[in-house]
């Protein structure tokens, strides 16, 4: 038997994560006290995407 994957491609996993993030941010009302540190780390990992 073939093993089935929940996410057949990397793009399908990224799309699910993106949509989950959008859904969560709609409900997000507070601010994180350590957002500056988080944003700095995201800029390192995703420098080409964050401006």
N, CA, C and O atoms as a Tripos MOL2 file, in Angstrom:
@<TRIPOS>MOLECULE
protein
  204   203    51     0     0
PROTEIN
NO_CHARGES

@<TRIPOS>ATOM
      1 N           0.8280   -1.1780    0.0000 N.3       1 UNK1
      2 CA          0.0000    0.0000    0.0000 C.3       1 UNK1
      3 C           0.8710    1.2400    0.0000 C.2       1 UNK1
      4 O           1.9770    1.2390    0.5400 O.2       1 UNK1
      5 N           0.3670    2.2870   -0.6050 N.am      2 UNK2
      6 CA          1.0860    3.5550   -0.6330 C.3       2 UNK2
      7 C           0.7480    4.3720    0.6100 C.2       2 UNK2
      8 O          -0.3900    4.3900    1.0790 O.2       2 UNK2
      9 N           1.7590    5.0350    1.1190 N.am      3 UNK3
     10 CA          1.5170    5.9390    2.2450 C.3       3 UNK3
     11 C           0.9660    7.2520    1.7040 C.2       3 UNK3
     12 O           1.4900    7.8020    0.7350 O.2       3 UNK3
     13 N          -0.0780    7.7410    2.3240 N.am      4 UNK4
     14 CA         -0.6700    9.0080    1.8990 C.3       4 UNK4
     15 C          -0.2050   10.1170    2.8200 C.2       4 UNK4
     16 O          -0.0590    9.9310    4.0280 O.2       4 UNK4
     17 N           0.0180   11.2440    2.2370 N.am      5 UNK5
     18 CA          0.4230   12.4150    2.9960 C.3       5 UNK5
     19 C          -0.7650   13.3440    3.1570 C.2       5 UNK5
     20 O          -1.6030   13.4510    2.2620 O.2       5 UNK5
     21 N          -0.8380   14.0140    4.2940 N.am      6 UNK6
     22 CA         -1.9090   14.9800    4.5010 C.3       6 UNK6
     23 C          -1.7150   16.1610    3.5610 C.2       6 UNK6
     24 O          -2.6800   16.6920    3.0110 O.2       6 UNK6
     25 N          -0.4680   16.5660    3.3820 N.am      7 UNK7
     26 CA         -0.1360   17.6730    2.4900 C.3       7 UNK7
     27 C           0.7170   17.1210    1.3470 C.2       7 UNK7
     28 O           1.9040   16.8560    1.5360 O.2       7 UNK7
     29 N           0.1340   16.9500    0.1890 N.am      8 UNK8
     30 CA          0.8630   16.3280   -0.9210 C.3       8 UNK8
     31 C           2.0390   17.1590   -1.4390 C.2       8 UNK8
     32 O           2.9940   16.6080   -1.9860 O.2       8 UNK8
     33 N           1.9710   18.4800   -1.2700 N.am      9 UNK9
     34 CA          3.0770   19.3220   -1.7220 C.3       9 UNK9
     35 C           3.4400   20.3230   -0.6360 C.2       9 UNK9
     36 O           2.6580   20.5690    0.2820 O.2       9 UNK9
     37 N           4.6250   20.8940   -0.7490 N.am     10 UNK10
     38 CA          5.0540   21.9260    0.1920 C.3      10 UNK10
     39 C           4.1470   23.1500    0.0910 C.2      10 UNK10
     40 O           3.8570   23.8020    1.0940 O.2      10 UNK10
     41 N           3.7050   23.4560   -1.1250 N.am     11 UNK11
     42 CA          2.8230   24.6100   -1.3160 C.3      11 UNK11
     43 C           1.4880   24.4330   -0.5950 C.2      11 UNK11
     44 O           0.9320   25.4000   -0.0740 O.2      11 UNK11
     45 N           0.9770   23.2150   -0.5620 N.am     12 UNK12
     46 CA         -0.2930   22.9890    0.1260 C.3      12 UNK12
     47 C          -0.1370   23.1980    1.6340 C.2      12 UNK12
     48 O          -1.0500   23.7090    2.2820 O.2      12 UNK12
     49 N           1.0020   22.8110    2.1940 N.am     13 UNK13
     50 CA          1.2650   23.0460    3.6110 C.3      13 UNK13
     51 C           1.3900   24.5390    3.8940 C.2      13 UNK13
     52 O           0.8180   25.0340    4.8660 O.2      13 UNK13
     53 N           2.1280   25.2560    3.0600 N.am     14 UNK14
     54 CA          2.2910   26.6940    3.2500 C.3      14 UNK14
     55 C           0.9530   27.4210    3.1300 C.2      14 UNK14
     56 O           0.6930   28.3650    3.8760 O.2      14 UNK14
     57 N           0.1110   26.9900    2.2040 N.am     15 UNK15
     58 CA         -1.2020   27.6130    2.0400 C.3      15 UNK15
     59 C          -2.0590   27.4020    3.2830 C.2      15 UNK15
     60 O          -2.7410   28.3240    3.7290 O.2      15 UNK15
     61 N          -2.0300   26.1910    3.8480 N.am     16 UNK16
     62 CA         -2.8010   25.9140    5.0510 C.3      16 UNK16
     63 C          -2.2980   26.7720    6.2160 C.2      16 UNK16
     64 O          -3.1040   27.3170    6.9700 O.2      16 UNK16
     65 N          -0.9730   26.8990    6.3730 N.am     17 UNK17
     66 CA         -0.4130   27.7240    7.4390 C.3      17 UNK17
     67 C          -0.7840   29.1920    7.2550 C.2      17 UNK17
     68 O          -1.1140   29.8800    8.2210 O.2      17 UNK17
     69 N          -0.7290   29.6610    6.0300 N.am     18 UNK18
     70 CA         -1.0930   31.0500    5.7260 C.3      18 UNK18
     71 C          -2.5560   31.3160    6.0820 C.2      18 UNK18
     72 O          -2.8670   32.3090    6.7390 O.2      18 UNK18
     73 N          -3.4450   30.4350    5.6520 N.am     19 UNK19
     74 CA         -4.8670   30.6220    5.9200 C.3      19 UNK19
     75 C          -5.1720   30.5340    7.4160 C.2      19 UNK19
     76 O          -6.0290   31.2620    7.9160 O.2      19 UNK19
     77 N          -4.4810   29.6540    8.1270 N.am     20 UNK20
     78 CA         -4.6660   29.5590    9.5750 C.3      20 UNK20
     79 C          -4.1960   30.8430   10.2470 C.2      20 UNK20
     80 O          -4.8380   31.3230   11.1810 O.2      20 UNK20
     81 N          -3.0900   31.3990    9.7830 N.am     21 UNK21
     82 CA         -2.5730   32.6390   10.3450 C.3      21 UNK21
     83 C          -3.5580   33.7890   10.1090 C.2      21 UNK21
     84 O          -3.7890   34.6000   11.0060 O.2      21 UNK21
     85 N          -4.1290   33.8610    8.9210 N.am     22 UNK22
     86 CA         -5.1060   34.9070    8.6170 C.3      22 UNK22
     87 C          -6.3140   34.7710    9.5400 C.2      22 UNK22
     88 O          -6.8220   35.7720   10.0460 O.2      22 UNK22
     89 N          -6.7750   33.5430    9.7620 N.am     23 UNK23
     90 CA         -7.9230   33.3100   10.6340 C.3      23 UNK23
     91 C          -7.6080   33.7150   12.0730 C.2      23 UNK23
     92 O          -8.4490   34.3150   12.7420 O.2      23 UNK23
     93 N          -6.4240   33.4000   12.5470 N.am     24 UNK24
     94 CA         -6.0320   33.7390   13.9180 C.3      24 UNK24
     95 C          -5.8940   35.2440   14.0870 C.2      24 UNK24
     96 O          -6.3240   35.7920   15.1020 O.2      24 UNK24
     97 N          -5.3000   35.9220   13.1050 N.am     25 UNK25
     98 CA         -5.0850   37.3640   13.2490 C.3      25 UNK25
     99 C          -6.3990   38.1450   13.2410 C.2      25 UNK25
    100 O          -6.4430   39.2630   13.7540 O.2      25 UNK25
    101 N          -7.4630   37.5870   12.6750 N.am     26 UNK26
    102 CA         -8.7700   38.2500   12.7360 C.3      26 UNK26
    103 C          -9.2710   38.3200   14.1720 C.2      26 UNK26
    104 O          -9.9750   39.2600   14.5410 O.2      26 UNK26
    105 N          -8.9100   37.3270   14.9850 N.am     27 UNK27
    106 CA         -9.3600   37.2600   16.3690 C.3      27 UNK27
    107 C          -8.3630   37.9030   17.3340 C.2      27 UNK27
    108 O          -8.6440   38.0330   18.5260 O.2      27 UNK27
    109 N          -7.2170   38.3000   16.8260 N.am     28 UNK28
    110 CA         -6.1220   38.7990   17.6530 C.3      28 UNK28
    111 C          -6.3830   40.2520   18.0230 C.2      28 UNK28
    112 O          -6.3780   41.1210   17.1510 O.2      28 UNK28
    113 N          -6.6120   40.5250   19.3000 N.am     29 UNK29
    114 CA         -6.9030   41.8820   19.7140 C.3      29 UNK29
    115 C          -5.7730   42.5020   20.5210 C.2      29 UNK29
    116 O          -5.6260   43.7250   20.5310 O.2      29 UNK29
    117 N          -4.9800   41.6970   21.1910 N.am     30 UNK30
    118 CA         -3.9110   42.2250   22.0300 C.3      30 UNK30
    119 C          -2.5840   42.3060   21.3020 C.2      30 UNK30
    120 O          -2.4310   41.8020   20.1890 O.2      30 UNK30
    121 N          -1.6250   42.9520   21.9550 N.am     31 UNK31
    122 CA         -0.2680   43.0270   21.3980 C.3      31 UNK31
    123 C           0.6560   42.2040   22.2660 C.2      31 UNK31
    124 O           0.4640   42.1030   23.4770 O.2      31 UNK31
    125 N           1.6470   41.6250   21.6490 N.am     32 UNK32
    126 CA          2.6470   40.8660   22.3990 C.3      32 UNK32
    127 C           3.6950   41.8210   22.9180 C.2      32 UNK32
    128 O           4.1180   42.7320   22.2070 O.2      32 UNK32
    129 N           4.1160   41.6190   24.1500 N.am     33 UNK33
    130 CA          5.1040   42.5150   24.7270 C.3      33 UNK33
    131 C           6.4800   42.3090   24.1110 C.2      33 UNK33
    132 O           7.3170   43.2100   24.1680 O.2      33 UNK33
    133 N           6.7350   41.1400   23.5210 N.am     34 UNK34
    134 CA          8.0330   40.8670   22.9150 C.3      34 UNK34
    135 C           7.9790   40.8830   21.3870 C.2      34 UNK34
    136 O           8.7750   40.2130   20.7290 O.2      34 UNK34
    137 N           7.0360   41.6500   20.8230 N.am     35 UNK35
    138 CA          6.8670   41.6900   19.3750 C.3      35 UNK35
    139 C           8.1160   42.2070   18.6640 C.2      35 UNK35
    140 O           8.4200   41.7540   17.5600 O.2      35 UNK35
    141 N           8.8450   43.1430   19.2710 N.am     36 UNK36
    142 CA         10.0550   43.6700   18.6460 C.3      36 UNK36
    143 C          11.0780   42.5820   18.3840 C.2      36 UNK36
    144 O          11.6880   42.5480   17.3160 O.2      36 UNK36
    145 N          11.2700   41.6990   19.3390 N.am     37 UNK37
    146 CA         12.2120   40.5910   19.1770 C.3      37 UNK37
    147 C          11.7100   39.6050   18.1250 C.2      37 UNK37
    148 O          12.4820   39.1280   17.2940 O.2      37 UNK37
    149 N          10.4260   39.3080   18.1640 N.am     38 UNK38
    150 CA          9.8510   38.3870   17.1820 C.3      38 UNK38
    151 C           9.9980   38.9570   15.7740 C.2      38 UNK38
    152 O          10.3750   38.2380   14.8480 O.2      38 UNK38
    153 N           9.7020   40.2370   15.6100 N.am     39 UNK39
    154 CA          9.7920   40.8740   14.3000 C.3      39 UNK39
    155 C          11.2360   40.8590   13.7960 C.2      39 UNK39
    156 O          11.4710   40.6310   12.6090 O.2      39 UNK39
    157 N          12.1960   41.0960   14.6770 N.am     40 UNK40
    158 CA         13.6120   41.0650   14.2850 C.3      40 UNK40
    159 C          14.0120   39.6900   13.7760 C.2      40 UNK40
    160 O          14.7310   39.5750   12.7830 O.2      40 UNK40
    161 N          13.5480   38.6500   14.4520 N.am     41 UNK41
    162 CA         13.8770   37.2860   14.0190 C.3      41 UNK41
    163 C          13.2110   36.9530   12.6930 C.2      41 UNK41
    164 O          13.8120   36.2980   11.8430 O.2      41 UNK41
    165 N          11.9650   37.4030   12.5100 N.am     42 UNK42
    166 CA         11.2930   37.1740   11.2360 C.3      42 UNK42
    167 C          11.9980   37.9040   10.0990 C.2      42 UNK42
    168 O          12.0690   37.3900    8.9830 O.2      42 UNK42
    169 N          12.5220   39.0990   10.3750 N.am     43 UNK43
    170 CA         13.2680   39.8320    9.3430 C.3      43 UNK43
    171 C          14.5180   39.0780    8.9200 C.2      43 UNK43
    172 O          14.9080   39.1400    7.7540 O.2      43 UNK43
    173 N          15.1510   38.3700    9.8430 N.am     44 UNK44
    174 CA         16.3420   37.5840    9.5010 C.3      44 UNK44
    175 C          15.9650   36.4190    8.6100 C.2      44 UNK44
    176 O          16.6130   36.1800    7.5910 O.2      44 UNK44
    177 N          14.9100   35.6830    8.9880 N.am     45 UNK45
    178 CA         14.5130   34.4970    8.2330 C.3      45 UNK45
    179 C          13.8280   34.8270    6.9150 C.2      45 UNK45
    180 O          13.9830   34.0950    5.9380 O.2      45 UNK45
    181 N          13.0680   35.9250    6.8770 N.am     46 UNK46
    182 CA         12.2840   36.2680    5.6950 C.3      46 UNK46
    183 C          12.6100   37.6770    5.2270 C.2      46 UNK46
    184 O          11.7080   38.4820    4.9920 O.2      46 UNK46
    185 N          13.8810   37.9740    5.0920 N.am     47 UNK47
    186 CA         14.3210   39.3370    4.7330 C.3      47 UNK47
    187 C          13.7230   39.7860    3.3970 C.2      47 UNK47
    188 O          13.4010   40.9630    3.2320 O.2      47 UNK47
    189 N          13.5730   38.8790    2.4610 N.am     48 UNK48
    190 CA         13.0510   39.2500    1.1470 C.3      48 UNK48
    191 C          11.5430   39.4730    1.1400 C.2      48 UNK48
    192 O          11.0120   40.0180    0.1720 O.2      48 UNK48
    193 N          10.8390   39.0650    2.1950 N.am     49 UNK49
    194 CA          9.3780   39.1800    2.2160 C.3      49 UNK49
    195 C           8.8860   40.3140    3.1020 C.2      49 UNK49
    196 O           7.8010   40.8470    2.8670 O.2      49 UNK49
    197 N           9.6540   40.6950    4.1120 N.am     50 UNK50
    198 CA          9.2280   41.7450    5.0320 C.3      50 UNK50
    199 C           9.8770   43.0690    4.6500 C.2      50 UNK50
    200 O          11.0820   43.1410    4.4070 O.2      50 UNK50
    201 N           9.0770   44.0860    4.6040 N.am     51 UNK51
    202 CA          9.6070   45.4400    4.3350 C.3      51 UNK51
    203 C           9.0020   46.4230    5.3000 C.2      51 UNK51
    204 O           9.3130   47.6130    5.2450 O.2      51 UNK51
@<TRIPOS>BOND
     1     1     2 1
     2     2     3 1
     3     3     4 2
     4     3     5 am
     5     5     6 1
     6     6     7 1
     7     7     8 2
     8     7     9 am
     9     9    10 1
    10    10    11 1
    11    11    12 2
    12    11    13 am
    13    13    14 1
    14    14    15 1
    15    15    16 2
    16    15    17 am
    17    17    18 1
    18    18    19 1
    19    19    20 2
    20    19    21 am
    21    21    22 1
    22    22    23 1
    23    23    24 2
    24    23    25 am
    25    25    26 1
    26    26    27 1
    27    27    28 2
    28    27    29 am
    29    29    30 1
    30    30    31 1
    31    31    32 2
    32    31    33 am
    33    33    34 1
    34    34    35 1
    35    35    36 2
    36    35    37 am
    37    37    38 1
    38    38    39 1
    39    39    40 2
    40    39    41 am
    41    41    42 1
    42    42    43 1
    43    43    44 2
    44    43    45 am
    45    45    46 1
    46    46    47 1
    47    47    48 2
    48    47    49 am
    49    49    50 1
    50    50    51 1
    51    51    52 2
    52    51    53 am
    53    53    54 1
    54    54    55 1
    55    55    56 2
    56    55    57 am
    57    57    58 1
    58    58    59 1
    59    59    60 2
    60    59    61 am
    61    61    62 1
    62    62    63 1
    63    63    64 2
    64    63    65 am
    65    65    66 1
    66    66    67 1
    67    67    68 2
    68    67    69 am
    69    69    70 1
    70    70    71 1
    71    71    72 2
    72    71    73 am
    73    73    74 1
    74    74    75 1
    75    75    76 2
    76    75    77 am
    77    77    78 1
    78    78    79 1
    79    79    80 2
    80    79    81 am
    81    81    82 1
    82    82    83 1
    83    83    84 2
    84    83    85 am
    85    85    86 1
    86    86    87 1
    87    87    88 2
    88    87    89 am
    89    89    90 1
    90    90    91 1
    91    91    92 2
    92    91    93 am
    93    93    94 1
    94    94    95 1
    95    95    96 2
    96    95    97 am
    97    97    98 1
    98    98    99 1
    99    99   100 2
   100    99   101 am
   101   101   102 1
   102   102   103 1
   103   103   104 2
   104   103   105 am
   105   105   106 1
   106   106   107 1
   107   107   108 2
   108   107   109 am
   109   109   110 1
   110   110   111 1
   111   111   112 2
   112   111   113 am
   113   113   114 1
   114   114   115 1
   115   115   116 2
   116   115   117 am
   117   117   118 1
   118   118   119 1
   119   119   120 2
   120   119   121 am
   121   121   122 1
   122   122   123 1
   123   123   124 2
   124   123   125 am
   125   125   126 1
   126   126   127 1
   127   127   128 2
   128   127   129 am
   129   129   130 1
   130   130   131 1
   131   131   132 2
   132   131   133 am
   133   133   134 1
   134   134   135 1
   135   135   136 2
   136   135   137 am
   137   137   138 1
   138   138   139 1
   139   139   140 2
   140   139   141 am
   141   141   142 1
   142   142   143 1
   143   143   144 2
   144   143   145 am
   145   145   146 1
   146   146   147 1
   147   147   148 2
   148   147   149 am
   149   149   150 1
   150   150   151 1
   151   151   152 2
   152   151   153 am
   153   153   154 1
   154   154   155 1
   155   155   156 2
   156   155   157 am
   157   157   158 1
   158   158   159 1
   159   159   160 2
   160   159   161 am
   161   161   162 1
   162   162   163 1
   163   163   164 2
   164   163   165 am
   165   165   166 1
   166   166   167 1
   167   167   168 2
   168   167   169 am
   169   169   170 1
   170   170   171 1
   171   171   172 2
   172   171   173 am
   173   173   174 1
   174   174   175 1
   175   175   176 2
   176   175   177 am
   177   177   178 1
   178   178   179 1
   179   179   180 2
   180   179   181 am
   181   181   182 1
   182   182   183 1
   183   183   184 2
   184   183   185 am
   185   185   186 1
   186   186   187 1
   187   187   188 2
   188   187   189 am
   189   189   190 1
   190   190   191 1
   191   191   192 2
   192   191   193 am
   193   193   194 1
   194   194   195 1
   195   195   196 2
   196   195   197 am
   197   197   198 1
   198   198   199 1
   199   199   200 2
   200   199   201 am
   201   201   202 1
   202   202   203 1
   203   203   204 2
@<TRIPOS>SUBSTRUCTURE
     1 UNK1         2 RESIDUE 1 A UNK
     2 UNK2         6 RESIDUE 1 A UNK
     3 UNK3        10 RESIDUE 1 A UNK
     4 UNK4        14 RESIDUE 1 A UNK
     5 UNK5        18 RESIDUE 1 A UNK
     6 UNK6        22 RESIDUE 1 A UNK
     7 UNK7        26 RESIDUE 1 A UNK
     8 UNK8        30 RESIDUE 1 A UNK
     9 UNK9        34 RESIDUE 1 A UNK
    10 UNK10       38 RESIDUE 1 A UNK
    11 UNK11       42 RESIDUE 1 A UNK
    12 UNK12       46 RESIDUE 1 A UNK
    13 UNK13       50 RESIDUE 1 A UNK
    14 UNK14       54 RESIDUE 1 A UNK
    15 UNK15       58 RESIDUE 1 A UNK
    16 UNK16       62 RESIDUE 1 A UNK
    17 UNK17       66 RESIDUE 1 A UNK
    18 UNK18       70 RESIDUE 1 A UNK
    19 UNK19       74 RESIDUE 1 A UNK
    20 UNK20       78 RESIDUE 1 A UNK
    21 UNK21       82 RESIDUE 1 A UNK
    22 UNK22       86 RESIDUE 1 A UNK
    23 UNK23       90 RESIDUE 1 A UNK
    24 UNK24       94 RESIDUE 1 A UNK
    25 UNK25       98 RESIDUE 1 A UNK
    26 UNK26      102 RESIDUE 1 A UNK
    27 UNK27      106 RESIDUE 1 A UNK
    28 UNK28      110 RESIDUE 1 A UNK
    29 UNK29      114 RESIDUE 1 A UNK
    30 UNK30      118 RESIDUE 1 A UNK
    31 UNK31      122 RESIDUE 1 A UNK
    32 UNK32      126 RESIDUE 1 A UNK
    33 UNK33      130 RESIDUE 1 A UNK
    34 UNK34      134 RESIDUE 1 A UNK
    35 UNK35      138 RESIDUE 1 A UNK
    36 UNK36      142 RESIDUE 1 A UNK
    37 UNK37      146 RESIDUE 1 A UNK
    38 UNK38      150 RESIDUE 1 A UNK
    39 UNK39      154 RESIDUE 1 A UNK
    40 UNK40      158 RESIDUE 1 A UNK
    41 UNK41      162 RESIDUE 1 A UNK
    42 UNK42      166 RESIDUE 1 A UNK
    43 UNK43      170 RESIDUE 1 A UNK
    44 UNK44      174 RESIDUE 1 A UNK
    45 UNK45      178 RESIDUE 1 A UNK
    46 UNK46      182 RESIDUE 1 A UNK
    47 UNK47      186 RESIDUE 1 A UNK
    48 UNK48      190 RESIDUE 1 A UNK
    49 UNK49      194 RESIDUE 1 A UNK
    50 UNK50      198 RESIDUE 1 A UNK
    51 UNK51      202 RESIDUE 1 A UNK
